[in-house]
Amino acid sequence: MSRLYPTLEDMRVDQLQTAQINHERQAIGAPQAQYPNVPPQGQYPPAPLQYPQQTGQLIYPSLTEYMGLEFTPEIMQVVASQGLQVGVRQTQSGQTQIAPITGNNLALARSEIKSGIREVVLCKDGEGKLGLRIRHVNNGLFVALVQAGSPAALAGLRFGDQILQINGKTVAGWDNDKAHNFLKKVDGARIDMAVRDRPFERTITMQKDSNGYVGFVFKDGRIKSLVKESSAARNGVLTDHQLIEVGGQNVVGLKDKEISEIIDSCGRTLTITVMPCFVYDHIVKCMGNSIVKKLMDHSIPDL
């Protein structure tokens, strides 16, 4: 079975680690190391799998300038003291990823788009509102706005989620007016929704270089260009895509300066959630930027 990695850098470092193990064991006549077996689901070690301590050269002799990753002497001393290791992380959807660089990154976990359908239960607030705006796209209903502190936010709805059912009624083919009128009339004590996580969105994880950059340029939240040989280019970032989340935090409606500050505040590993611009434009159509910025929930979601 093929192995999964959160970034291309994780994949290459894992391959180099395994190659160095095999090289050193060949030198002493020991059997070659294979890729470490991935533990069965639900049986993950509390710490990364450890390999024997190294006594020779530093374990990443060629990575100082590799892929823009800067391995300072201080970092190398820490790595060498820990020995070769492969971090194993499990996504919330049950997938296993090998992440020697990324590790168990909280922002990556917050950004995960789960497959399948989940049930969401809401109730109206004291004013009879849900704090939710819906937009129809291709005969489907999608979350266009989640108001901060609202029942919709507390229930975990996020921008771009697709609503499949409301109180057992399939909503395929409903337009905006029909959906909002139905929600206004429905009993506010309990509203059940069947939701699919953000089907038009995808997450991309990257590693910052020694200058703190990942290599994409954006304006008004839209990715305009990529830097050649950057982590963004290597990991499949595309232009003409809208930034929806950074590290799992919604950035829709924020100014570029505010988005840049959030990016800068993230650690070495950066995860973004993006959506094709033509889909984004359709979802936010008829909503002014001031309304989105003022009302949208920009809090960091709980895990």
Steps between C-alpha positions, in 0.01 A plus 500: 500500500634843406598736778339841554683820595365847589766672283747411228779601739382236750511238226852588387641517853342163582658349187841648589474371856423149379779514242752604765390220733547246219839646410629479857367149553656384175832632627481274806335208318162530671171438314360800317234704674159508344250780531364473854173317517209732557316395816139383457238768542444591861838363614737792459812540709506798737835608353667471156658170411864515614802363319841427652719793594744617233868528575633624166400790280193711559197319366406774251839587344341617172195687626656834601400645165253230402155626389556831675505334842765649726641251752702711740768342722264538797223310323742234382629444854146441622425258214827315546437462872161343429620261231321422174126513539185496294203684645174313449179704518140391461245732345157535655359308203720201590772541238862449601766744382878491538612845613866530607489879450135591555438271797169522683426853387188647662429738213507208257251313720273806523503536121413143416207450263336175603344268249146378552193666647452627853193598702477852638242602759412868548247711684399861442624773732284736704427705190395196300817501287760240408777738390517329163478602136458246223574514128396253229767377257436233233174391669667469839480717812825632643588698812591854390532665841524385860455781750745513790352368826182380329330159534642410156854578620454308824373199303821496294368610160767657278510703182455272197326211682228338290162449665335180376194477723312720746275315746498198271407694186744469211589850379648421158357747252391754763585862431610760755149632569346158554776398740486823705118498513501139619750581776296801611183292541653187653481437875809658654532260793681241289615507139679195359726534197694248295822670387792415274827674584597771246495296176632785284798564729833327551782540747869535416781475754838663439828565677637854536852567377777661703344844434156393618343481154312216331499652152161631388380856438140603569287810459151545647542148633553355151813309409651686205841342444747241630873518567696247299641208703314615810309276741175639359600398148624157611185419697250588229369846585306640202439856390147642465404345832358686800647466847219375724691392811854531632591244763132413531401861574250660262645801315208580267441874503831587667742747345823370347702654782293311758538174307876557477518550876322168555741328258798654680366385838491138386803285567730348240219281367218690328166353393261694281149420379414625152204506261486576124427870457200448272327288766592745776364795299169322452465413868574851631306679226256759636687519832707813550857471628410714801223257600731200463781664696266618776293184543713205390633272772880537489570309821740206519290181504527252784624149429 
